């Protein structure tokens, strides 16, 4: 009954919204996100506290732009951002997102093409930044398919919906349980794998690295695979700019070596994490502050 109620609520909410003009629908999503900010006290408090606990890190890096406002204001803007992102994804799911895909600007394609020349496949490194689902879908639709490593949803309907959405734009999903073997297979076929690096993992799956001034368990799989296969690690992010989205692709990250000349997976993971930290400093309201990033520490 709980599963069926979730499906019914999803359909009742989503269908009327996607039929609205894009700008109206996105505005509705923004207002819904703000409403959730006030309704969900636990997530609101967690977001504000996570921002406060990161301020000392930002100060060491030159501080946040004052235009972003207080931790409360940033947290509120974060909920608004994810409300807009949800509506955008719904538009794409129901087939009304063509304009959204077409309007995404992609910067740094030369770095992607240079990585392609290596002929080893590519690992795209990103985080819970901007509308990361739109980023993968836009890149898959306009350039090359991306298989994203993701956690399997407990609700089978939503799990199937995500799979359908990604397949409609030529993308795939690699579920986190047993992901390494499937990632190796995709890379052997010279394909692209997308990995969210700012997710909590078990100690046996990663290492403790510094994230926004605090230690956090972080997956080392991308660094280990890059060391074994030579596959390029390419940071990629998306942010809002006015009324559109911009994808930025950075040059391939060079693998850090230890004193013996071997690749140091922890140092590489820390270097990759710096890209996410820099993104958050530039676009603090577009990172998922309500996430329990520092648990299990």
Backbone torsions as a table, in degrees:
resi	resn	phi	psi	omega
1	UNK	NA	-38.7	178.3
2	UNK	-62.8	-42.3	179.1
3	UNK	-62.9	-45.5	-179.0
4	UNK	-65.7	-38.6	178.4
5	UNK	-63.8	-38.0	177.9
6	UNK	-64.1	-42.2	178.2
7	UNK	-63.5	-46.2	-179.4
8	UNK	-61.3	-43.6	179.6
9	UNK	-63.8	-39.5	179.0
10	UNK	-60.6	-46.8	-178.1
11	UNK	-67.7	-43.7	-179.2
12	UNK	-62.6	-35.3	-179.3
13	UNK	-79.5	-42.5	-167.8
14	UNK	-79.1	-40.7	-174.3
15	UNK	-60.2	-50.3	178.9
16	UNK	-61.8	-34.1	-176.2
17	UNK	-68.5	-45.6	-174.7
18	UNK	-68.1	-19.2	179.2
19	UNK	-80.9	-12.0	177.3
20	UNK	-74.2	154.4	171.2
21	UNK	-54.6	149.6	-172.0
22	UNK	-54.5	-47.7	-176.6
23	UNK	-65.2	-37.9	178.9
24	UNK	-68.0	-42.5	-179.7
25	UNK	-63.5	-42.9	-179.9
26	UNK	-65.9	-38.0	176.3
27	UNK	-63.8	-39.8	176.3
28	UNK	-61.3	-42.0	177.5
29	UNK	-62.2	-39.9	177.8
30	UNK	-60.8	-46.6	-179.8
31	UNK	-66.7	-35.3	176.5
32	UNK	-64.9	-41.1	177.1
33	UNK	-60.9	-41.8	178.4
34	UNK	-65.0	-39.2	176.5
35	UNK	-60.1	-45.1	178.7
36	UNK	-62.6	-35.1	177.7
37	UNK	-56.7	-40.3	-178.5
38	UNK	-82.4	-28.2	-176.5
39	UNK	-82.0	-38.5	-173.8
40	UNK	-95.6	87.2	-172.4
41	UNK	-62.2	-45.0	-176.3
42	UNK	-61.1	-45.9	179.7
43	UNK	-68.9	-34.9	177.8
44	UNK	-63.4	-48.2	-179.1
45	UNK	-64.5	-41.9	179.8
46	UNK	-61.2	-42.2	180.0
47	UNK	-61.5	-48.5	-178.0
48	UNK	-63.1	-42.9	-179.4
49	UNK	-66.1	-39.5	178.4
50	UNK	-62.7	-39.4	178.4
51	UNK	-66.7	-45.7	179.4
52	UNK	-58.8	-42.0	-177.6
53	UNK	-70.1	-14.3	-179.3
54	UNK	-99.4	-6.4	-174.8
55	UNK	-62.3	-37.2	-179.7
56	UNK	-64.1	-35.7	176.5
57	UNK	-63.4	-47.7	-178.9
58	UNK	-61.7	-37.4	179.3
59	UNK	-62.3	-38.9	178.3
60	UNK	-67.3	-23.4	-178.5
61	UNK	-100.4	13.7	177.6
62	UNK	105.8	-2.5	175.8
63	UNK	85.1	168.8	175.9
64	UNK	-90.6	150.2	173.4
65	UNK	-61.1	128.9	-177.2
66	UNK	-59.9	-20.8	-179.8
67	UNK	-64.0	-20.7	-179.1
68	UNK	-74.1	-22.2	176.6
69	UNK	86.1	-163.6	-176.8
70	UNK	-76.1	167.3	173.8
71	UNK	-53.8	-38.2	177.3
72	UNK	-61.4	-45.5	-178.4
73	UNK	-65.8	-40.5	179.4
74	UNK	-64.8	-43.5	179.2
75	UNK	-61.5	-42.6	178.6
76	UNK	-62.6	-42.6	178.2
77	UNK	-65.9	-32.2	178.0
78	UNK	-63.3	-46.1	178.1
79	UNK	-62.7	-40.2	178.1
80	UNK	-62.5	-42.1	178.9
81	UNK	-59.8	-45.8	-178.0
82	UNK	-72.4	-26.8	171.8
83	UNK	-63.9	-43.4	177.3
84	UNK	-64.9	-41.7	-178.8
85	UNK	-63.2	-39.5	179.4
86	UNK	-61.9	-43.9	179.0
87	UNK	-63.6	-40.3	178.7
88	UNK	-61.6	-41.6	178.7
89	UNK	-66.7	-38.4	176.8
90	UNK	-62.1	-41.7	176.6
91	UNK	-56.8	-44.7	180.0
92	UNK	-65.6	-40.3	-178.0
93	UNK	-61.9	-40.8	-177.8
94	UNK	-89.1	5.3	175.0
95	UNK	85.4	19.8	179.6
96	UNK	-110.7	22.1	-172.9
97	UNK	-109.3	16.8	-178.7
98	UNK	-58.9	-44.1	179.6
99	UNK	-64.0	-38.2	179.7
100	UNK	-62.2	-45.6	178.4
101	UNK	-63.0	-44.9	-176.9
102	UNK	-64.6	-30.1	-176.1
103	UNK	-85.8	-2.9	177.8
104	UNK	-73.9	125.6	176.1
105	UNK	-92.1	137.6	179.4
106	UNK	-116.8	119.7	178.5
107	UNK	-109.8	141.3	177.8
108	UNK	88.5	23.4	179.0
109	UNK	-59.3	-26.1	179.2
110	UNK	-62.3	-30.6	178.2
111	UNK	-71.6	-36.7	175.6
112	UNK	-64.7	-45.4	-178.4
113	UNK	-65.2	-37.9	177.9
114	UNK	-64.2	-39.8	177.0
115	UNK	-65.9	-36.5	177.5
116	UNK	-61.1	-35.5	-178.6
117	UNK	-62.5	-20.0	177.7
118	UNK	-69.7	-22.7	177.6
119	UNK	58.5	41.4	179.8
120	UNK	-126.1	9.5	-169.5
121	UNK	81.1	178.4	-178.5
122	UNK	-143.0	140.5	167.5
123	UNK	-106.7	114.5	173.0
124	UNK	-82.3	126.8	178.2
125	UNK	-104.9	126.7	178.2
126	UNK	-149.2	-168.7	179.7
127	UNK	-146.8	-170.9	176.7
128	UNK	-77.1	64.9	-171.0
129	UNK	-122.4	133.0	179.9
130	UNK	58.7	-154.3	174.6
131	UNK	-94.3	79.5	-173.4
132	UNK	-64.0	-27.8	177.1
133	UNK	-66.0	-44.0	176.9
134	UNK	-61.4	-39.3	180.0
135	UNK	-57.9	-48.7	-179.5
136	UNK	-65.3	-41.0	-178.6
137	UNK	-67.4	-42.4	179.8
138	UNK	-64.4	-42.4	-179.9
139	UNK	-67.2	-40.4	178.3
140	UNK	-63.7	-38.9	-178.2
141	UNK	-72.5	-33.8	-170.6
142	UNK	-104.0	-18.8	-175.9
143	UNK	-133.9	-71.4	-176.8
144	UNK	-150.3	146.7	179.7
145	UNK	-61.3	148.3	178.7
146	UNK	-127.1	129.1	173.3
147	UNK	-99.7	117.5	-173.2
148	UNK	-98.5	131.0	174.8
149	UNK	-78.1	123.0	-173.9
150	UNK	-146.6	160.3	176.6
151	UNK	-81.6	138.5	177.6
152	UNK	-70.1	132.2	179.5
153	UNK	-75.6	142.1	-180.0
154	UNK	-70.8	-29.2	177.9
155	UNK	-87.2	115.3	-174.2
156	UNK	-62.6	-32.8	179.1
157	UNK	-63.0	-48.8	-179.1
158	UNK	-68.0	-33.8	177.1
159	UNK	-62.8	-45.0	178.7
160	UNK	-66.6	-36.0	179.4
161	UNK	-63.6	-41.9	178.8
162	UNK	-65.3	-42.8	178.2
163	UNK	-60.8	-42.7	-179.9
164	UNK	-63.9	-44.3	179.9
165	UNK	-59.2	-47.7	-177.4
166	UNK	-67.7	-40.3	180.0
167	UNK	-66.8	-29.5	177.8
168	UNK	-63.5	-23.1	179.6
169	UNK	-112.9	25.9	174.0
170	UNK	73.1	7.2	-177.8
171	UNK	-94.0	167.1	178.1
172	UNK	-131.4	179.6	178.8
173	UNK	-133.5	138.0	173.5
174	UNK	-115.2	114.4	-176.8
175	UNK	-75.1	143.1	-169.5
176	UNK	-59.5	-32.9	178.8
177	UNK	-71.5	115.4	-177.6
178	UNK	73.0	30.6	-173.2
179	UNK	-71.3	-33.5	-171.9
180	UNK	-56.2	-46.6	-178.2
181	UNK	-62.0	-41.3	-179.0
182	UNK	-71.1	-34.2	176.8
183	UNK	-63.8	-45.0	178.3
184	UNK	-58.9	-40.4	179.9
185	UNK	-63.0	-47.0	179.9
186	UNK	-59.7	-41.4	-178.3
187	UNK	-70.8	-34.0	175.6
188	UNK	-62.1	-29.3	178.6
189	UNK	-87.4	10.3	177.8
190	UNK	63.5	35.6	-178.6
191	UNK	-100.6	179.2	-179.1
192	UNK	-106.0	133.6	175.1
193	UNK	-118.6	131.6	177.9
194	UNK	-104.7	132.1	-178.1
195	UNK	-129.0	127.5	172.2
196	UNK	-83.4	111.7	-173.0
197	UNK	-83.7	-18.2	-175.3
198	UNK	-94.3	44.3	177.1
199	UNK	-115.3	150.1	-179.3
200	UNK	-74.6	135.1	176.3
201	UNK	-127.9	166.3	175.5
202	UNK	-73.7	154.6	-178.6
203	UNK	-53.0	-36.1	-178.8
204	UNK	-73.6	-8.5	-178.4
205	UNK	-106.3	-0.8	-176.2
206	UNK	-166.1	-155.8	-178.9
207	UNK	-144.2	161.2	176.9
208	UNK	-85.9	117.5	176.3
209	UNK	-126.9	164.7	-179.0
210	UNK	-78.7	129.2	178.1
211	UNK	-135.2	112.0	-177.8
212	UNK	55.0	37.4	175.1
213	UNK	89.4	0.7	180.0
214	UNK	-133.9	148.0	179.8
215	UNK	-70.3	141.7	-179.8
216	UNK	-148.4	138.4	176.5
217	UNK	-68.3	130.1	-172.7
218	UNK	-137.6	138.8	-179.0
219	UNK	-65.5	132.0	176.0
220	UNK	-99.4	0.6	-177.2
221	UNK	-53.9	-44.9	-179.8
222	UNK	-58.9	-42.6	-179.3
223	UNK	-65.9	-41.2	-179.2
224	UNK	-66.1	-43.4	179.3
225	UNK	-65.0	-40.9	179.1
226	UNK	-62.0	-38.8	179.9
227	UNK	-66.9	-37.9	-176.6
228	UNK	-78.3	-32.8	-170.3
229	UNK	-114.2	-18.0	-175.5
230	UNK	78.9	9.7	179.7
231	UNK	-65.8	136.8	-179.9
232	UNK	-72.9	140.3	174.5
233	UNK	-100.2	117.5	-173.1
234	UNK	-122.4	113.0	177.0
235	UNK	-69.5	139.5	179.5
236	UNK	-146.4	134.7	-177.0
237	UNK	-142.7	162.9	177.9
238	UNK	-132.7	141.2	176.7
239	UNK	-142.8	162.7	177.6
240	UNK	-85.3	137.7	178.3
241	UNK	-140.0	101.1	-172.8
242	UNK	68.5	-129.4	179.5
243	UNK	-98.3	17.3	-178.3
244	UNK	-133.2	177.4	178.0
245	UNK	-112.9	145.5	178.0
246	UNK	-125.5	124.8	173.3
247	UNK	-95.5	132.1	178.0
248	UNK	-120.9	122.4	178.8
249	UNK	-105.5	128.0	-179.4
250	UNK	-97.6	164.4	176.0
251	UNK	-62.9	156.6	176.3
252	UNK	-53.3	138.8	178.7
253	UNK	-83.6	128.2	178.2
254	UNK	-77.4	139.6	-175.6
255	UNK	-77.7	126.0	178.2
256	UNK	-70.8	142.2	-179.4
257	UNK	-112.2	151.7	174.5
258	UNK	-89.6	-170.5	-176.0
259	UNK	-65.1	-22.1	-179.7
260	UNK	-92.1	-0.6	-180.0
261	UNK	89.9	1.8	178.3
262	UNK	-88.7	153.3	178.1
263	UNK	-66.0	133.2	178.1
264	UNK	-99.6	102.3	-175.1
265	UNK	-62.1	-31.9	179.8
266	UNK	-70.1	-42.7	178.7
267	UNK	-64.8	-39.4	177.5
268	UNK	-64.2	-43.2	179.4
269	UNK	-62.8	-38.9	177.1
270	UNK	-64.5	-41.3	178.9
271	UNK	-63.3	-41.9	178.0
272	UNK	-64.3	-37.3	179.0
273	UNK	-62.8	-32.8	179.3
274	UNK	-60.1	-32.1	178.7
275	UNK	-64.7	-39.1	178.6
276	UNK	-69.2	-41.2	178.7
277	UNK	-61.1	-42.2	179.2
278	UNK	-63.8	-41.4	178.0
279	UNK	-58.9	-46.2	-176.9
280	UNK	-63.5	-37.6	178.2
281	UNK	-64.3	-37.3	179.7
282	UNK	-77.2	-34.6	-174.5
283	UNK	-134.9	65.2	-172.1
284	UNK	-62.1	-27.4	-177.7
285	UNK	-83.2	0.4	-178.7
286	UNK	-111.2	18.0	172.3
287	UNK	-113.4	153.4	-170.3
288	UNK	-84.1	79.0	-175.8
289	UNK	-65.6	-21.8	-179.0
290	UNK	-78.0	-4.8	-178.8
291	UNK	-73.3	141.9	178.3
292	UNK	-83.3	68.2	-172.8
293	UNK	-69.2	-30.7	-172.2
294	UNK	-104.7	24.2	178.8
295	UNK	-78.9	165.8	-179.0
296	UNK	67.0	16.4	179.4
297	UNK	-87.8	NA	NA
